[in-house]
Amino acid sequence: MKIYTKTGDQGTTALFGGTRVPKHHIRIDSYGTVDELNSHLGLIRDQDMNPHYKKTIQTIQNKLFTIGAVLATDPQKAILKSGKERLDIEKISTEDIELLEKEMDQMNDALPPMTHFVLPGGHQTVSFCHIARCVCRRAERLASALNELEPFEAHVLIYLNRLSDYLFVLARKLSFDLNAEEIKWIPEKD
């Protein structure tokens, strides 16, 4: 199988189902940003950290492929003539969302209470988490805009929302584990 197909040379790409859309279409931007997020998570998973976090991140990466597939599916062609869904994969579930919440609760239990916003940084791994969190928020914004135009499964938006929270808590937990300084943002007064 060749990687290059030349079918996108005119600035269009095919959705799952065959519909061609411009490469700048919000649907492409949505799942492209999810793909970008997944790559950032791979970078975080490659860092020296607790194996449990690595395993959780790999689980999340698999869920992001599911989200990408949902976002890449033409809603007009999502159901086959037989009535079966074209995208025959496990969807994002309540349990997937609850896993993120459980992980956050466990990490938060080991952290001092947060009293201020925190400046991103303190350690390279922590910074990678903050970058991923920002990319996740962008993915969520794009998916939300797409959902207004062409609705899709509600669990996708909820999962992206929880995931950005998870990445923030993971950044704080890694700061704690790595003995990195967590700098509070304290607004300057005139």
C-alpha positions in Angstrom: 0.0 0.0 0.0 1.4 3.4 -1.0 1.2 6.2 1.5 0.6 8.8 -1.1 -2.6 8.6 -3.1 -2.5 12.0 -4.9 -6.3 12.3 -4.3 -5.7 15.3 -2.1 -3.6 17.3 -4.5 -6.4 19.7 -5.2 -7.0 20.6 -1.6 -9.8 18.1 -0.8 -9.9 14.9 1.3 -12.3 12.1 1.8 -14.4 11.5 4.9 -15.2 8.0 6.1 -18.1 7.2 3.8 -16.4 8.7 0.7 -17.7 12.3 0.7 -14.9 14.8 -0.4 -14.5 18.0 1.5 -12.0 20.8 1.5 -9.0 20.2 3.7 -9.8 23.3 5.6 -13.3 22.1 6.5 -14.1 22.3 10.2 -14.6 18.5 10.3 -11.0 18.0 9.1 -9.7 20.6 11.5 -11.5 18.9 14.3 -10.1 15.4 13.8 -6.8 16.8 12.7 -6.5 18.6 16.1 -7.4 15.4 17.9 -4.6 13.7 16.0 -2.2 16.5 17.0 -3.3 16.0 20.6 -2.7 12.2 20.3 0.9 12.9 19.1 1.5 15.2 22.1 0.2 12.4 24.4 2.7 10.1 22.8 5.5 12.6 23.7 4.3 12.7 27.3 4.1 8.8 27.4 7.7 8.7 26.2 8.8 10.6 29.3 10.3 9.0 32.5 7.2 8.7 34.7 5.1 6.3 36.7 4.1 3.3 34.5 0.5 3.7 35.6 0.4 7.1 34.0 1.9 5.7 30.8 -0.8 3.0 30.7 -3.6 5.5 31.3 -2.2 7.7 28.5 -2.0 4.8 26.1 -5.7 4.0 26.9 -6.5 7.7 26.2 -4.6 7.6 22.9 -6.8 4.7 21.8 -9.9 6.6 22.7 -8.7 9.6 20.7 -8.4 7.3 17.6 -12.1 6.4 18.3 -13.0 10.1 18.5 -11.0 10.9 15.3 -13.0 8.2 13.5 -16.3 9.6 14.8 -15.3 13.1 13.7 -14.1 11.8 10.3 -17.4 10.1 9.5 -19.8 11.8 7.1 -23.1 12.0 9.2 -25.1 11.7 5.9 -23.4 8.3 5.2 -23.0 7.1 8.8 -25.8 4.5 8.4 -25.6 1.9 5.7 -28.7 1.0 3.6 -28.9 -2.2 5.7 -29.5 0.1 8.8 -26.1 -0.9 10.3 -23.6 1.8 11.3 -20.8 2.3 8.8 -18.4 3.0 11.7 -18.4 -0.4 13.5 -16.2 0.3 16.5 -16.7 0.7 20.2 -17.9 4.3 20.9 -16.8 6.6 23.8 -18.8 5.5 26.8 -19.7 6.8 30.2 -17.1 4.4 31.6 -14.4 6.1 29.6 -15.3 9.5 31.0 -15.6 8.0 34.5 -12.1 6.6 34.1 -10.7 10.1 33.6 -12.6 11.3 36.6 -11.4 8.5 38.8 -7.8 9.1 37.7 -8.1 12.8 38.5 -9.6 12.1 41.9 -6.7 9.7 42.8 -4.1 12.3 41.7 -5.9 15.1 43.5 -6.0 13.2 46.7 -2.2 13.2 46.8 -1.8 16.9 46.0 -2.0 20.0 48.1 -5.1 22.1 47.5 -4.9 24.5 44.6 -5.3 28.1 45.8 -4.2 29.9 42.6 -3.8 29.4 38.9 -0.5 27.9 38.1 2.0 29.1 35.5 2.8 26.3 33.0 6.3 25.0 33.4 8.7 23.8 36.1 9.8 20.7 34.3 9.9 19.6 30.6 7.4 16.7 31.2 5.0 19.1 33.0 5.3 21.6 30.1 4.4 18.8 27.6 1.2 18.2 29.7 0.3 21.9 29.6 0.8 22.0 25.8 -1.4 18.9 25.4 -4.0 20.5 27.6 -4.1 23.5 25.4 -4.3 21.4 22.2 -7.1 19.4 23.9 -9.1 22.6 24.6 -8.6 23.6 20.9 -9.9 20.2 19.8 -12.9 20.7 22.1 -13.7 24.1 20.7 -13.5 22.9 17.1 -15.5 19.8 17.9 -18.1 21.9 19.7 -18.4 24.2 16.6 -18.7 21.1 14.4 -21.4 19.7 16.6 -23.5 22.8 16.2 -23.4 22.3 12.4 -23.5 18.5 12.3 -24.3 16.8 15.6 -22.4 13.7 16.7 -22.3 11.5 19.8 -22.5 13.7 23.0 -19.9 11.6 24.8 -17.2 12.9 22.5 -17.5 16.5 23.7 -17.7 15.4 27.3 -14.6 13.2 26.9 -12.6 16.0 25.4 -13.7 18.3 28.2 -12.7 15.8 30.9 -9.4 15.1 29.1 -8.2 18.7 29.3 -9.0 18.6 33.0 -7.1 15.3 33.4 -4.1 16.8 31.6 -4.1 19.8 34.0 -4.2 17.5 37.1 -1.5 15.2 35.6 0.7 18.2 35.1 0.2 19.1 38.8 0.8 15.5 39.9 4.0 15.3 37.8 5.2 18.6 39.3 4.7 17.0 42.7 6.3 13.7 41.8 9.3 15.4 40.1 9.7 17.9 42.9 9.3 20.7 40.3 8.4 24.2 41.4 4.8 25.0 40.9 4.6 28.8 40.4 1.4 30.4 41.4 0.0 33.1 39.2 -0.6 36.1 41.5 -1.9 39.1 39.5 0.1 42.3 39.9 -1.7 45.2 41.4 -1.4 48.8 40.2 
